[in-house]
Amino acid sequence: MALSRHMSTSKIAGSGFVHEALLYADEREFLAGTLSFIRGALARAEPILVAVAAAKIQLLSARLGREAESVSWIDMAGIGQNPARIIPLWRRFVADHGGRNRLWGIGEPVWAGRSSAELVEAERHEALLNVAFAEGPALSILCPYDTGALEPAVIHEAHCNHPVIRRGAGDAPSAEYRGVEAGRGPFDQPLPEPPGEVHALAMDGSSPANVRKLVGQEAAEAGLHSAQADDLTLAVIAAGSTLANGGGAGTLTVWRAAQALTCEIRYPGRLEDPLAGREWPPSEAGRNRGLWVANQLCDLVQLRSFRTETVARLHMVA
């Protein structure tokens, strides 16, 4: 009975998607909340994927014993460094296991130590989960949040992006939840100004050679190895090809900071798709495919669409 009550209060209206935040203050509360969730899925013989840090995978596996063999595990620190890769992870999970009564997942995309830019993108990912699966299959995702390590503003965003908050043995609807439509709204939060010297060039038909030259030079100065420089160059060209579909001339601005390189692409026009670059499988027809490529190659991608232009910031860390 408790499971049925929990599912009915957590469901996104009009869908089979259940999206909860688990607030925990210490290891004991983390284990209590996540193990209960995992064992609920196993008791129903339904697939479950757990995406958390490697140390937490070890912790949970040890407590589950042989039951851990029935769980799919993935290190969130790897796939989730760029939060735009996480929705495709859940889409592949659904594609691989669709047709069952319900699918289950635990994902912890927000953790202490993330940069401020990563936190913003992880919070946006949480809002976009509600959009991505609003009309989707029966899928329950639990997102743990460490209240002892994360700032109050981050916990507030958890309340805003999850219909239900679970803490201890109980759960309750979030009074701050913004709803699915908020996730579909304009993604036009301002980006901080570059911290120092920048180099820029025009993005046009002759730009690939110029892009390779500029990014290669700046990558070497930033301490990136040659494979990273090649990946970043490809990502810039690919993302630029998507944004150029809006027409007009674009610009590329590049700057270095703390052994990292950032490439910012700007083109006229708005990008209306809130899930651009997060589709799975990526469109063979090319719609937003360049942004998909950029998300796979870069450590972080920040996408913003303003009234008159769209901006993509691509980050690579040495």
C-alpha positions, 0 to 999 in steps of 0.5 A: 500500500505504501508503494502505491500511495508513493507512486500516485503522489509522485507522478507527473500529470498525464504520464507514467513518469515519477520524479522525486528528490531524496534529501539526505543529511548523511550516509545513513539517510542516503542508504535508507532512502536508496536501498528502499527504492532499489529493493522495491524495484527488485521485489517487483522483478523490474529493471533498475539503473543506478547512476551515482558516484563510484564510491556510492556504487561500492557502498550500495553493492556491499549492502545489497550483496548478491542482489546487486547483480540484478541492478545496472550500475553506472558512474555518474561522475563520468557520464554526468560531468556534462549533464546534457548526456544524462537524459540520453542515458535514461532514454537508452535504458528505456529503449533497452527495457521497454515493455515492462510494467515499470522501469526504475532509476536513481540518478545523482547529477548534483554533488558538492564540488561541481563548478558553478557552471556545472551546477546550473546545467545540472539543475537545468537537466533536472527540469528537462527530465520532466519535459523529456518523459512527460509523455513517456513510459512508466519510469520512476527516477529518484534523485538524491541531494546531500543537504549537508554538503550542498548550498541552500540555493541548490536544495531550493532548486531541487524543490523547484524541479521535483514534484515530490520531495522524499525525506526519511520515511515519508514523502510530500508534494513540493510546494515550490515545484514549477511544473513541466511547462517551466522546463519547456520555457525559454532557456535565456539565463545570462552567462558570465562574461569571459574572465580575461583576454579573448580571441574571436573570428567570424564563422562563415563558409571558409571558417573550418580551417580558421577554427582549427588554427585558432582552437589548436593554438589556444588548446596548446596554450591551455595545456590540452592534449592533441586529442582534446584539441581535435575533439573541441575543434570538431565540436565547435564546427558541428555545433556551429553547423546546427546554429547556422541553420537559423541563417546569418553570420556567426562568431566564435570567441575563445578564451583560456582560464585555469587550464581550461578552454572555452569556445563560445559560438553565437548565431542570429535566431532562436533555438526553440527546442528545449531538448536540443542536443539531448535526443536519443537516438540523434536525428539522422536528418541532422536536426540538432545533430551538431549539438549532440556531437558537441555534448558527446565530445565536450566536458560541458556545453551551455546552451542559451537562446535569447530574443535575437540570438542563440549561444553555445559555450563549449568547455574542455578541461586539461 
